[in-house]
């Protein structure tokens, strides 16, 4: 998915200088296609490659085995794991989305 954000025109020496828009590319990894579908990871990067966001989200449900085959994320006990990376720090979905908005506001 692609989302466009317009940047404000900057004033420099009394003239308006156009700054091209920044495109934010983002990706969600989910628990699968069985309901309720929950995000497990939110990732994003700006079009200039200067800012990146990556946050694991506690899904409050099990991850479907077919989803695990694709995204390599699984739950064991009360811990979220990503294959090859070990245990992941997670946060609640609302907190992760709020952090995403704060991340977006930095550029």
N, C-alpha and C positions, 0 to 999 in steps of 0.2 A: 504494500500500500504506500502511496505517496501523498504527502500533505504539503501544500505550498503555504509559506508564510511570507507576506510582503514586509520588506524592511522599510523603515521610514527614510525619507530623503534627508540627507544630512546637509546642514548649512556649513559652508566653508568660505570664508572671506566674502560674505554677503551673497554668494551664489548657491543655488541648490545643486547638489551633486547627486546623481542617481546611483543607487547601490542595488545591484541585482538581487532578486529574491533568493532566499535560502530555502532549499528543498530538504525536508526531513523524511528519511526513509525509516520505516519502523516495521518490526516483525513481532508477532506474538506466537509463542509456543503454548499449546493448550493440553488439557487432559484427554482429548480425543473428541469423538463425535457423539458419544452417548451423553444424554442430558443428566445433570446440568454441566454444560461445558464451562470450564474455568481456565483462566490464564495461569501459566506456570512460569513463564519468562517473558519479560518485555525488553526488547532491544531496539536501539535507534542510533542513527548517525546522520549528521548534517551533510549536505551535498558537497561541502568543501573539505570534508574529512577532518575537521578540526575538533568536533565535539562528538562524543559517543556516550550512549547510555545503555546500561545493562543491569537489570534487576530481576532476581528470582522471586517468585510470589508463592506463598503457601496456598495451595489450591483448595484446602478443606474437603478433599475427597481423593480417592485413589486415581491414579493415572491409568488409562486403558492400556493393556499390553501392546496393542497395535500402535498407539501413540508413542510408547516407549521405544519401539523399533525405529521410529522416525526421528524423534527428538532426543533420544538417549537419556531422558529424565525418568527417575523412578523414586518411589517413596519406600523407605524401610524404617519401620517404627515411627518415630516422630521427626524424621530427617529426610530432606529432599537431597537426592544425589544426581549428579550428572556423570555419565559414564566417562571414565578417564580423568575426571577432575575431583572426585570425592564429594564430601558434604558441601552443600551450598548454604550461604546465609540467605534467609528469606524474610519477607515482610508481608503484612496484610495487603490485600489488593488496593484498598482505599489509600493507604500510605504510599504504595508504589506508584499509583497514578498521580498523587499529589507531588511526589518527588519528580516524576516525569515532567509535570507542568513547570516546576521550579527549574529543572534542567533546561527546558525549552526557552525559558525567559532569560538565560544567560547570554544569548546571542541574538 
